[in-house]
Amino acid sequence: MLNSISPIDGRYRKTTQPLAQFFSEQALMRHRIIVEGEYLIALLDLTDKHRKKTNGSTRKLSDREKKLIRSLYNLKSVDAQIISDIEKKGYKHIKPTDHDVKAVEYYMKDRLAKTSLKNVLEWLHFALTSYDTNTLARGLMLSDALSQIIIPSISSILASIGVFSKKYKNLTMLARTHGQPASPTTFGKEMNVFAVRLQKQLKILTEKKVSVKFSGATGNYNAHLAAFPKINWIKSSQNFIASFNKNRKQKLELNLITTQIDPHDREAEIFDCLKRINNILIDFNQDMWRYISDEWIIQKPAAGTVGSSTMPHKINPIKFENSEGNLGIANALFEFFSRKLPISRLQRDLSDSTVERNFGVALAHSLTAYDYLLKGLSTIDVNKNKIREELNRHPEILAEAIQTILRREGVKMPYEQLKELTRGKQITLADLHKFIDELDVSDKVKKELKRIRSENYTGLASKLAKL
């Protein structure tokens, strides 16, 4: 790990390790074997009634034989190395394929050659192009990574922000628009802004189906139909893809109208949604950074930790800063995926393949960012006294309320009067009350105006914090 070029496999390995089961080279090999194995089982069941046309080389498999095929899914490192050897330097009698999917096919044939399955091994990868294997393998990997790792992590952030939203729904704080003092809000309501934004995008993400393609060399079932013209290949491929959706949260969906490859539009939608989620979290990190800088949020020191190598007093907001940086890297990749992948020359070029291998990299940077953000949230407290102190330093923010009520009462040019009193000036609550005393309005209205305080001028913020 200390020799890794990428920090996601080095410094952040502990955090990103869960994604290795989905996006490592061994994981890709394993998922290809799952696709090839399940297709072999389904294909032999489907074609069994056409045995005469195949000279009896197809048949239904016994439960024992199906179990034997599925035993290959537990791919060990030594097995993955064999597949790599088949591709790159050859293995036993097999010459190097220089083709990763064909290497998987040859590996499976080699492992099953001395079993009762030896007479059906030519049905492996039958009528498929390598992209059919890859699109379904990657679809499974992306679906599982989203539902098991990424979405739960985002949900944890949402829950943590939601705690702050509810706990501080009534804590009045100074708002800042354009960085300047503005009408008060509550800390809880401002947290809920982020919670609701995340919630909306998370709903979109969880409802997205992962698009896959499974229709041969140019997407027309050419070889399938040539071999078995009476089989309904569209229906059978739909059923095959649907078979993977049992107990699957992030569903797969067969795209029937394709070239040799799925056009990647759905993947672009997924990555664009993740990019929006990450942008929301960048916004959140930057706001938290500012609240910490203003001492509205206090960071709890952890024993033994160091904030600065030269300034002993410092507790830097590094968790939020780290999160922001990793989110930015992830988004750069997501944006590139969405821009590049939907474009392919004619019916197929291979430039998407190397890009797809980096899906795990973008998700790993995202996961690292989520982890650091959660750590940051777990080590902070809200400084109520500092928030109230800053709020009370700016009574001029009540000018909005006063001029609005005076408009209601028909007073001439109230906005301009309050502008003259407050704009660019440092005033006190007493100055405002003196102004009110000199107004030509009823005593009832004057009392109403004087009852307005920074701490109670929050509109429906407390209610909005709970929605």
LINQUIMO-V497238 format. One record per residue. N is the residue number from 1. SS is DSSP state (hx for helix, st for strand, lp for the rest). Layout:
n: [N/N]
ss: [SS/SS]
This chain:
n: [1/2/3/4/5/6/7/8/9/10/11/12/13/14/15/16/17/18/19/20/21/22/23/24/25/26/27/28/29/30/31/32/33/34/35/36/37/38/39/40/41/42/43/44/45/46/47/48/49/50/51/52/53/54/55/56/57/58/59/60/61/62/63/64/65/66/67/68/69/70/71/72/73/74/75/76/77/78/79/80/81/82/83/84/85/86/87/88/89/90/91/92/93/94/95/96/97/98/99/100/101/102/103/104/105/106/107/108/109/110/111/112/113/114/115/116/117/118/119/120/121/122/123/124/125/126/127/128/129/130/131/132/133/134/135/136/137/138/139/140/141/142/143/144/145/146/147/148/149/150/151/152/153/154/155/156/157/158/159/160/161/162/163/164/165/166/167/168/169/170/171/172/173/174/175/176/177/178/179/180/181/182/183/184/185/186/187/188/189/190/191/192/193/194/195/196/197/198/199/200/201/202/203/204/205/206/207/208/209/210/211/212/213/214/215/216/217/218/219/220/221/222/223/224/225/226/227/228/229/230/231/232/233/234/235/236/237/238/239/240/241/242/243/244/245/246/247/248/249/250/251/252/253/254/255/256/257/258/259/260/261/262/263/264/265/266/267/268/269/270/271/272/273/274/275/276/277/278/279/280/281/282/283/284/285/286/287/288/289/290/291/292/293/294/295/296/297/298/299/300/301/302/303/304/305/306/307/308/309/310/311/312/313/314/315/316/317/318/319/320/321/322/323/324/325/326/327/328/329/330/331/332/333/334/335/336/337/338/339/340/341/342/343/344/345/346/347/348/349/350/351/352/353/354/355/356/357/358/359/360/361/362/363/364/365/366/367/368/369/370/371/372/373/374/375/376/377/378/379/380/381/382/383/384/385/386/387/388/389/390/391/392/393/394/395/396/397/398/399/400/401/402/403/404/405/406/407/408/409/410/411/412/413/414/415/416/417/418/419/420/421/422/423/424/425/426/427/428/429/430/431/432/433/434/435/436/437/438/439/440/441/442/443/444/445/446/447/448/449/450/451/452/453/454/455/456/457/458/459/460/461/462/463/464/465/466/467]
ss: [lp/lp/lp/lp/lp/lp/lp/lp/lp/lp/lp/lp/hx/hx/hx/hx/hx/hx/hx/hx/hx/hx/hx/lp/hx/hx/hx/hx/hx/hx/hx/hx/hx/hx/hx/hx/hx/hx/hx/hx/hx/hx/hx/hx/hx/hx/hx/hx/hx/hx/hx/hx/hx/hx/lp/lp/lp/lp/lp/lp/lp/lp/hx/hx/hx/hx/hx/hx/hx/hx/hx/hx/hx/lp/lp/lp/hx/hx/hx/hx/hx/hx/hx/hx/hx/hx/hx/hx/lp/lp/st/lp/lp/st/lp/lp/lp/lp/lp/hx/hx/hx/hx/hx/hx/hx/hx/hx/hx/hx/hx/hx/lp/lp/lp/hx/hx/hx/hx/hx/hx/hx/hx/lp/lp/lp/lp/lp/lp/hx/hx/hx/hx/hx/hx/hx/hx/hx/hx/hx/hx/hx/hx/hx/hx/hx/hx/hx/hx/hx/hx/hx/hx/hx/hx/hx/hx/hx/hx/hx/hx/hx/hx/hx/hx/hx/hx/lp/lp/lp/lp/st/st/st/st/st/st/lp/lp/st/st/st/st/st/st/st/hx/hx/hx/hx/hx/hx/hx/hx/hx/hx/hx/hx/hx/hx/hx/hx/hx/hx/hx/hx/hx/lp/lp/st/st/st/lp/lp/lp/lp/lp/lp/lp/lp/lp/hx/hx/hx/hx/hx/hx/lp/lp/lp/lp/lp/hx/hx/hx/hx/hx/hx/hx/hx/hx/hx/hx/hx/hx/lp/lp/lp/lp/lp/lp/st/st/st/lp/lp/lp/lp/lp/lp/lp/lp/lp/lp/hx/hx/hx/hx/hx/hx/hx/hx/hx/hx/hx/hx/hx/hx/hx/hx/hx/hx/hx/hx/hx/hx/hx/hx/hx/hx/hx/hx/hx/lp/lp/lp/st/st/st/lp/lp/lp/lp/lp/lp/lp/lp/lp/lp/lp/lp/lp/lp/lp/lp/lp/lp/hx/hx/hx/hx/hx/hx/hx/hx/hx/hx/hx/hx/hx/hx/hx/hx/hx/hx/hx/hx/hx/hx/hx/lp/lp/lp/lp/lp/lp/lp/lp/lp/lp/hx/hx/hx/hx/hx/hx/lp/lp/hx/hx/hx/hx/hx/hx/hx/hx/hx/hx/hx/hx/hx/hx/hx/hx/hx/hx/hx/lp/lp/st/st/st/lp/hx/hx/hx/hx/hx/hx/hx/hx/hx/lp/lp/hx/hx/hx/hx/hx/hx/hx/hx/hx/hx/hx/hx/hx/hx/lp/lp/lp/lp/lp/hx/hx/hx/hx/hx/hx/hx/hx/hx/lp/lp/lp/lp/lp/lp/hx/hx/hx/hx/hx/hx/hx/hx/hx/lp/lp/lp/lp/lp/hx/hx/hx/hx/hx/hx/hx/hx/hx/lp/lp/lp/lp/lp/lp/lp/lp/lp/hx/hx/hx/hx/lp/lp/lp]
